[in-house]
Amino acid sequence: MNKPVGIFPTGVFYGKQTEKVYTNNMNFFARLIISAATLMLVTYIVPGITVDSFYTALVAALALGLLNAVVRPVLVILTLPITILTLGIFIFIINASLFLFVASFVDGFEVSGLVSALIGSILVSIISGIANKLS
């Protein structure tokens, strides 16, 4: 029997399996840094969005990622009739609302209104998506 190579919160891994764990962690951190950099870029493009530092952008990107993974699917299901009636346009309002919500509790990340949040969330989605595909 092989010796354990590493003990992780998900269990004990032998051999090649640890490479997958390390790769997944590196992908997570790379995507987090890309999202934070995108957030910093959007502050220069969209008036009404300000970020004090790169650390604040990292915290905001992490919060946005968590909310998009946990809260957004619930909101999409709850607002499905409105989304169907508006032919999917209401999804943009959900994204902008989450963007505003993150700005309300992350110190140093400010969004002046719904229009700035709408434009900012669209740009963050597009730029982060392209950058993540390229990396």
N, C-alpha and C positions, 0 to 999 in steps of 0.2 A: 504494500500500500504506500502511496506517495505521502510525503510529509506535507502538512498544511503550509501554504505559502502566506496566507494572510487571514486574519479574523476581522470581519467587517460586520456592521449592524445587521446586514442581511444574511449572515452565516459565514461558515468557513469555506474558503475556496482553495482549490488545488490547481496548480499549473496555469494553463492558458486562461482560465476564467477570470483571474485577477486583472489581466490586460483589458478585458471588457469593462470591468468596474472602473479602472483608472481612465479609460477612454470616455466613458459616460460622464465622469466627474469633470474631465477637461472640457467636454462639449458643453456642459452646464455652465462652467465658469466663462468659457469663450462667448457663449450666447448672452450671458449676463453683462459682460464687458461691452459687447457689441450693442446691446440695448441701452446701456448707460451712455455710450458714446453717441448713439443716435439721439437720445434725449438731449444731450448737450448740443448737438447740431441743430435740433429743432428749435432750441431757445434762440438761436441766431436767425432763424428763418421766420418764425411766427411771433409777431408782437403780442405781448400779453402772457407769455410763458417765460418764467425765470427759474434758473437753477443756480444756487450759490456756489457749489463745488462739485467735483467729480464724485466725491464720496456721497453727497446728497443724490446725485444722479444714480449711483449704484443702489442706494436704498430705495429710491423711487422705482427703478427698474425691477428690483426684486419684489416690491409690493405690487406693482402692476402685473408681474408674472404670476404671483400667487392668486391675486384676484381674478385674473383671466382664466386661471386653471380651476378655481373653486367656485367663485361667485357667478361668473359670466354664464356658464352652462345653465345654472338655475334661472337666471334672469331671462335667458333666451327661451327657455321652456315656458316660463310664466307669461312672457309677452308674445308668445307665438301667434295668437290671433291678430294682434296689431302688426306684427312683422309680416304676416301673410297679406293683410290688407294694404300695407305700404310697399309690397313687393320687395321686402328685405331692407328697405332704407332705415327702418327703426333700429337695426343692428348698429348703425353708426351712432345713434343716440345712446345706446347702451355703452358703447366703447367710450364715448365722450363723458358719460356720467361716471364711469369707473376712473377715467383720467382725472376728473374733478375730485372724486372721492379720495384718490391717492394724494392729490395736492392739498386736501384739507387736513391730513394728519402727518404728512412728511414735512418737517421743518426745513425751510430753504428751497422748497419746490412750490412755486405759486403759479396758478392759472387764473387769469382775470375774468373769464366768462365762458359760457357754453360754446360760443363760436370759436374762441381760441382753443378750447378743449377739443372741439370737433376737428378742426384743421390739424391740431397737434397729434391727436390720436391716429388720424389717417396717415400723416407723414411718418410717424413712428412705426406704424404697421408696415408701410411700404418699404421704408429704408431698412428696417430691421430684417424684414423678409428677404430682401435682395442680399444684404450683407451676410445673413446666415446661410443662404444658398451658395454664396461664393466661398465661404470659409470651410 
